[in-house]
């Protein structure tokens, strides 16, 4: 019985982390992104930089981020949209061992995720990650 519970919990955790898409498994629904913050890193299999000519893992639209602080110090999750008209947002500081959930409407473009705690020291120490949403064309225009 113990083995089944452990296996079931492991499978559920893997599905929650590995699937950046909605419950239906496609892009039509809401995307879900799991993020872990620690000293001094932002970890997520869904937050990937743009590759010219290829679609990003994240599509434009409603996206729910679940952000867990696995570190020893408070951290936050600050998103800066580097393309015009984009989505910007920030969580409050997240205590060690705690999680927050945030749902936003992502627009196509390039983004930077950073932890801005301690007057930007965490960013300077390496807590910064670039990622993209949508696809960029040969003329430099972002789209879904």
Order of alpha helices (4+ residues) and beta strands (2+ residues): alpha-beta-beta-beta-beta-beta-beta-beta-alpha-beta-beta-beta
